[in-house]
Amino acid sequence: MKILSAQQMKKADKATIENEPISSLDLMERASKKAFYWIQNYFGQHLINTEFHIFCGIGNNGGDGLVLARLLSNFAFQINVYVVAFSDKRSDDFKANFERIQEISNIKIVEIKAEEDLNKISISENDWLIDAIFGYGLNRVPEGIAGKAIQFINKNSNQNVISIDIPSGLFADKNQSKRQYFDKSLTIKATHTLTFQAPKFSFFFDEYSGFVGNFEVLDIGLDKNFIEKLDTQNYWLTTHKIKQIYKPRTRTGHKGTFGHALLVVGSYGKIGAAQLSAKAALRTGVGLLSIRTPKCGVEILQTAIPEAMVLVDNFDKKNKKGKKENKYFLSAFSDDLLEKTQDYKTIGIGCGIGTEQKTQDMFLHLLKTIDYPIVIDADALNILAQNRNYENTKDDWLDFVPKNSILTPHPKEFERLFGKTKTVEERHRLLRNLAKEYELCILLKGSFSALALPNGDMYHSSFGDIGMATGGSGDVLTGILTSLLAQGYTSEESLLFGVFLHGKAGELAAKNKSSESMLPSDLIEELGNVFKMLS
């Protein structure tokens, strides 16, 4: 799904009004009805006993709040409407809807002009507050009574806040205005955000997620043909997109059909990382799986994962060119094994391998040998970071990474690999530019992961659960991505599909185990259930 800028949303509203045609007043009614239906479904039979406090601005977002007040008045116990009068101006649609609620008996209307007006409001613990002060058109930090109202809501909400379209004080997208900066104390902390037609770009930054809460995208029937023609490089990753990517299996397939992958993983004390990535690769459906690991992990992996082939490289016997294998960490590939790398569809490298110098040498030798996309994670990313050379690209190891490979850094790994940035927006711009420059697929992991593609497109994922924030989850993802790439999915498809599988498995694991007690191995066990959802 496209993520639209504030300017594009404004154009889509206008195109819908002109082409449907529909009046702006009726479009506001339609949008607010969608918000009402969501609230009605969320509260169920408790709606009739719930008291709502609706804080309305004086523009069209405030008009949405007024329509919602009228619709709720037929079901809810008491509706309190507070008009936050930060200006004498009123939009025409606001004025029309304000007239419509004047004679409704269970709607109490109060105008908020000064802080003392806020101090007279009484809010009980189980009351719900609805924020309809500012919409996506906000382009400066709230001031005066608007800022005071936002602070009042945050102080008295008991975490029972629904924002309409976007939390007031949060910008839909950043521009270069000096007046536009993020002020936490002047931004609504919503429990739920009911956004219209398309998610806003700011929803997908970890730093803002505590203000957005859980967001729901409500289709209000804006002109789909017009939206389809709008140019954007930002997308929200959805299940619909994944169903377009997913390739169900046929009866005539065999193990060769589903690819042969190699995982280069593990070191002394970190064979668990090797196990997790290998099991995840198998559960994701790879036809054949080989594992290259130090001698200390061979027996463990042969016993724990009988479905995989564990490569044993007997340097002591062959001793080719004086190479000798270290049994505690990966130190080299024999010529025989390097030749066999051409037999694999892809390689996943990094989980638990450490950063010993001989391991680094092995990694560089591997990069110079292969010519197909691979998956690079964890210690392999750290090795790349230690061997960046910005002055001489001939010595910059990043230049040796095959085109269309998948890199999966978390924010600290990203910083070590590509440098520090001052803002989250700057980091995302850097992410997009690097993916284009090096022709790589780069996943910046987080509660809202950003998936940058070589063509400049960027997808944002809201799949997942906080319980995934534990050691080993990344190893599972590496196995999933390696498996998909080996099965013939493109690098872009593998990244989108893999992030979906990983995140959705996390959601199911949290539901069955709880966010606190779930383990990375629980993600692997849920992969089959995620595939069933796509059938």
C-alpha positions, 0 to 999 in steps of 0.5 A: 500500500502506498504511503502518501505525503500530506500534499498527496492526501490533499490532492486525493481528497480534491480529486475524489470531490471533483471526480466522484463527484461528492461534496467535501461535507459528505466526504467528511461524513463518510470518513467519520462514519468509518471511524465510528464503525471502528469505535462501535466494533471496538467497544461493543456492548460497552459503548452505551456505558462509555463517556467520551470527551472529544477535543475538536480543532477548528478545521476539517479534523475538528469537523470529523470530531463533530460528526463522530460526536453526532454519530456516537450520541445515538449509542453512548451515554454522554458526549462532551465536545470541547472546541479548542479555539486557537483561532477565530477562523472556522472551516466551512465544513466545521461550521456546518457540522457544528450547527448539526449538533446544537440541539442533541441533548446528550452532547455537551459543547464547551469552548476552550479559549484559555487554560482555566477552561481546561481545568474545569473539565472532569475526566473519570478513569474509564472515560475515553478521549478523542483527539480531533484537534489537528489533521495531516495538514499541520506544519508547525508546532502547536502553540497557545491553547492548542498546545495546552489542550494537548498537554491536558489530554496526555495528563488526563487520558489514562491511556484511553485516547483515540486520535482521528487520522493522526495524533495532534502535534505529529507531522504526516511527513517532514519538510524543511521548515524551520518551524517544523520540529518534533516536540514530545510534550506537544504531541498526543500520545494516542492508544489508537490512531484511526487514519484515513485511506493511507498510513502516514510516513511518520507512523513508521519511525520507532521514535514516534510509535509511542505517540501513534499507538496501534494504527488502523487504516480506514478506507474512506473511498478516495479516488483509487485511480488517482491514487494509483497514478501518484508517484511515491517510493514509500510503501506499507508492507501488507498481507495483500502484497505478500499474497502477490509474491507467494508461490504455492507449491505444485505436486510435481516439485522435488527437493531440487526445485526448492533450492540448495542453500549454504549457511556459514554460521557458528563458533565456539559458544555460539552454535545455538545461532547456527541451529536457529538459522538452520531450523528456520531455513528448513521450516521455510521450505528450502529443498536442501540445506548445507551448513559450514561450521567449525569442528566444535559444532559438527556433532551438535548440528548433526544430532540436533538437525538431521535434515541438514548436511554439515560440511566437514573440511578435513584440513589436517588430512589434506593440509592444502597450501598450508591451510589448517582449520581452527576447530573453534571458529571458521578460519578457511574454506578448502579449495574443494569447498570453495569450488562447491559454492557454485552449486548453491543457489545462495549463502547465508553468513554471519550468525554467531561466526565471530570476528576473528581475523582468520574468520574475516579472511575467510569471509573476504575470500568467499565474497571474491569467489561467488557472483550471486546474491547472498544474505549477510547478517550479524558478525558478517556485518560487523566484519564489513564495518571493520573493513570499510575504506571510504578513500579507496574503494578498491579496499572497501569490502562493501564493494565486494558484496554481490549485487542484490544481496540482502543485508539485515542490520539493526540500528547499531550495526547500521551505524557501525557500517554506514555512519551516524546520522542526526535524525531518524529521517536522515538515517532513512534517507541514507538507507535509501541512497545506500541501497541504490548506490550499492544495488543492495537490499538493506533491511533496517530492523526495528519495531517498524522495519524499513526495507530499502530496495535497489530501485529506490523503493522503501517498504515499511513493516508493522508486522511483529511483536515486542517479544521478538526483541531478544537474542536469536530472533535475527538468526531466525530471520537469516535462515528464512531469507536464505531459504526463500532466496534459494527457492527462486524468489528474487532478492526483493521478494525474499526480503518482503516475504521474509520480513512478513513471515518472521513478523507474523510468526512473532505475532502468533508466538506472542499470542500463544506464549506471551510477549514475555515468555516467547523464544526465537525457537517459537517463531520457527514453530509458528512458520507453518501456521503463517504459510497456512494463512496464505493458502 
